[in-house]
Amino acid sequence: MLSATLAAIRPLDGAAMAAARSLQDRLTKPAGSLGVLEELSVRLAGLAGACPPPVPQPATVAVFAGDHGVHAQGVTPWPQEVTAQMVANFLDGGAVINAFARQTGASLTVVDVGVATPLKPVRGLVAKNVRRGTRDFTVEPALTRAEAVAAVEVGIGVAGDLVDRGENLLVTGDMGIANTTPAAALIAAFTGADPAEATGRGTGVDDDTYAHKTSVVRAGLDLHRPDPADPLGVLAAVGGLEHAALTGLILGAAAARVPVLLDGVIAVSAALVAAALAPDAIGAMIAGHRSVEPGASAGLRHLGLEPLLDLGLRLGEGTGAMLAVPIVAGAVRVLHDVATFDSAGVSEK
């Protein structure tokens, strides 16, 4: 599945992008007056291979949940059991992402790809557990290569199912206590950033825990010496199961020519893996917001993506990206609904 998906990812369509730029210049507005939304609409035309591209609605957020062996190193004060408890909260509709999805009119899919606590089968839960949490990457690789591939393919499968049911915009979501620690390790590995630049405070740890967390990231990188030329090797060494599944979601969206809205630092770390596997996958990526986690900005710079929003968020779950859904839809709606100078009988300068 992974090989076939990578083979299906192609560059953006230049002719469709040129047509979108030409159309933007003929709409009843000053050229360039919609700022970054104009280039976003052009890029989405290139992704779809059509001008105008389909309006990216409906949207759906896929929340992948997993646990982490590195939690044993004391990188967060939150107990690991919170991962499973928050999965239940998502399914009950009580989390922030549920509220934002309702406001936006988006659907939500919750996927257990690596939760340590066995979860009871309940309506709405997609059970795709690859293993009960990762191993401690300061001691051994977090995943075997086969486990990493299996988790990536979970994400590819979810993307395919969502696209098949008619979703036109995929939003990345995540849940996993301690998951900002492997995210920092992945970002440092792919961007070359120092662990101190890639590591943030996650759930809001104090200074001592933050310093310790940074040292844990550094220790894992020193132990494994991950090679960014081997993306799956990096993912297996220091990544998480939800990071791997999000990598697959991004790749699956790119292969289907459907845009994917990146949330915060977890999604950005997964996007780096996806881009290393298939550079053209970047064409499907939209940075929904800038997380306050420093690694997110380092990763976005490496990908060449500018976030649509900067609200000081660091929650995860897909919350920041979900707030950007109407902006993405609006960027494309302009190409469908706004009159040209000729059709409206409006004089140009």
ABEGO torsion letter per residue (X at the ends): XAAAAAAABBBBBAAAAAAAAAAAAABBBBBGAAEAAAAAAAAAAAAAGBOBBBBBOBBBBBBBBBBBAAAAAGABABBAAAAAAAAAAAAAGABAAAAAAAAAGBBBBBBBAABABBBBBBBGBBBABABBEBBBAAABBABBAAAAAAAAAAAAAAAAAAAAAGBABBBBBBBEBGAAAAAAAAAAAAAGBBAAAABBAEAGBBAAAAAAAAAAAAAAAAAAGBBAABAAAAAAAABBAAAAAAAAAAAAAAAAGBBBBBBBAAAAAAAAAAAAABAAAAAABBBABBBABAAAAAAAAAAGBBBABBAGBAAEGGAAAAAAAAAAAAAAAAAAABBBAAAAGBBBX
